[in-house]
């Protein structure tokens, strides 16, 4: 029997293909069903609740899961929030003021805003909903050339963290959150809740934002389709998402 007691994994590019309609494979669903009583299986994703819950429930997960890059942990059966770390209103305003000058779509992920729709930038400073109970602000289609400039502008402000996530396009998708709303912070909270030490946890991911996931676990696993940087940081490189790498890790370490 493995000494590991929890496997924490990303969704897009890890549990499902990095595509708009990506879905878990039958082998992965079967592995979760077979081993979820033997080892804690926890999703940690940058997706919003509606986007994440569809995949989480298709997998049949029962342990607390992490969404919006670590801003919120939820009960997978009903989506109820267990913990939440929002951006201070002054940080939200600072971010939105910067993003007004950029042509990209901006999404405010909040319990007051429909997360799937880009905001109307003309409403910044006029719509009070934009500043309160904000879990995350996202920006699409940032190029390699634009990324350093925008990241430096945003992270000049205290309490703001900028991470990039794999995108369905060829450009970067930026996630802007509170500095304490990372996968590392949220995973630590969930593991403490479950009574699992860091050394008994495995983390599986594929993107740059999964560096924070790796910081919270004892064994670091990069998917075969992971970024070169993440592979360098990993202890193990698993097969790719198309080769059911996550299912293989669950089958290997849950038995």
N, C-alpha and C positions, 0 to 999 in steps of 0.2 A: 504494500500500500504506500502511495506517495505521501511525503510529509507536507505537501502543499494543501492548503485548505480553501483557497479562493483563486479564481481566475477572473481578472478584470480585462475587458476587451473593448476596443473601439467598434463602431458599426460600419460606416462607409469605408470600403477598402480592406476591411478585416472580417466582419461577420457577413457582409453583403458586398456585392460588386459596387464600385464607385460610379454609380449611374443613377439617373433620376428615379427609375422604377426598380432599383435593386432589391432583391429579396433573398432570404436565407435559403440555402440548399437543403434538400431532404436529409442529407447526411448530417448536417449541423443540427437541424431540428431533432433528429433522432438522438444525437449525442447529448444534447441538452436534456431531453426527456429521460434518458437512461441514467445520467450522472448528476442531475441537479440535487438529488438527495444525499449525495456523497461529498460534493464539493460546492462551495458557493460560486455561482456564475453571475457576474455583474457587468452590465453594459455601461460604458462611459463614452458619451458622444457629444458632439457640438450641436446636434440637432435640437430643435424646439420640441415641446411636449407632443403636439399632434404628429409631427414627423417621426419622432423617436418611438412613440407608444405603439404605432402600427408594427414596427419591426420587433420591439421588445415582446409584445404579446404574441406575434407570430412564432417567435422562438420559444415561448412558454417559460420565460424567466420568472422567478419568484422572489429573488433577493432585491433589496433596494438598488435602484439604478441611477446613474448620473447623466444629466442632460445639460445642454447649453454650455458645454465646455467646462463644467464644474460649478456653475452658478446655482444649480438646483439639484437636489436628490429627490427621487420620487418613489412611491409605491407602484410597482409594475402592474398590479391588478386593476388599479383605478386611476392612476396618474396623480394621486394626491401628493402635494409637496411635503417633504419631510424636513428639509433644510433649504435655505435660500440666502444668497449673498448678492445684493443689488448694488448698482453704482450710485454714489451720492448724486443728488440733483445738480450740484455745481460741476461735477465731472461730466455728467451727461451734456450739460450746456456747452462746456468747453469742447467736447468732442464734436457735437453737432455744428458748432460755429466753424470749426476747422473743415468739416466735411462739406459745408455749403459751397466751398470754392472748388470742389472736385465734381466732375461730371458723372461719377459712378452712382449706381443705385445704392441707397442707404436703407437698412432695415432696422427698426427698433423692436427688440424682443422683450415684451413687457406684458403684464396681465391686462394692460389698458389698450394695447395696440394689436391689430391683426398682423402677426409676425410674417406671414407670407407676402404681404404687400409692401413695396417700397414707400417710404414716407414722402410727402410733398414738402420739399425743402423750403418752400415759401411760408410754411406754417411754423418753422423754427422760430422760437421766441414768442409765438402767439398761441400755440396749442399747448396748454399746461400738461396734457397727458404725456407729452414727449419726455418730460423730465422726472417722472415719478414711477417708482416700482420697476425700474429698468434693469433687466438681468444682463442684457448684452446688446451691443450695436454691431451690425455687420455691414461690410462693404464688399461689393462684387467687382470682378474684372479689374483687379489691380495688377499691372504688369511688373515684370522683374525690374525694369528701370524705375518705376514709380515707387516700389515698395520701400526702399530705404528712407526716402524723403518723407513719405506719409507716416511711416512708423516712428521716425524721430520726432515729427511734429506732435503726434498723439502721446507718446510716452514721455514727453517733456512735462506733462501734467502728473501730479501725484495721484496714486491710487488707480492708475490706468495700466492695464496689461494688454498688449496686442499679440495675438497668435495667428498663424495662418493654418488653413486646413485644406486638404485635397478638394479640388473643385471639379464640377462636372464639365467645366470649360478648361481652356489651357492657361487661364490666368489665375491669380491668387484670390482666395476668398478670405477676407480679414475678419477676425472676431475680436471685439473690444469689450473687455469686462473689468471688473474690480480685480486688483492684484491678488486678492485672497480667494478669487473665484476660479481656481484652476482645477484640472483633473487631480493634481497632487493633493490639494487641500480636501477636495470632496472624497477622494478615495480613502484618505486617512480617516476622515470622519466615519465613513461606512465601515471600514475595517474595525475601528474602535467599537462601533455599534454592534458588530457581529462577534467581537472578541477574538479577532484574527490578527496576529502580529505581522508586521511588514515582511519579515523573513519568510512567512508561510504563504505569501501571495505572489501570483504570477501576473504579469501585465503583457498584453498582446496588442500591437498597433501597427500602423503603416505610415502615419504622417508626422510632420514636424511638431504638431501640437501634442503628440504622444510622448515627447520628451518629458512632459509633466507627469504623464501616467507612469513612465519608467521610474521617476523619482520616488514613487510611493510604494514600490514593490521590491521583492527580493530577487525574482528571476525575470529578466527582460527578454521578451520575444518579439522580433520583428517579422512581419509577413514577407514572403518572397517578393511581393510587389511594393514593399516599403521604400521610402526615400533612402538614398545612400547614407545620409547622416544618421538616420534612425538605425539602419543596419549596423553601422559602426558602433553605436551605443549599446547594441543588444548582446545578450549572452548566447542566444540561439536565433537562427533564421529559419522560420517555418516555411513550408510550401506556400504558394500564393493563394489569394482568396479564390481564384478560379480552380485551384487544386484542393480546396477544402482544408487549408492549413489550420484554421482555428479548430475545426472538428478534430483534426489529428492531434492537436495539443490537448484538447479536452480528453480524448480517448487515452492519451499517453499518461497524463498526470492525475486523472481521476480514478485510476485503477490501481 
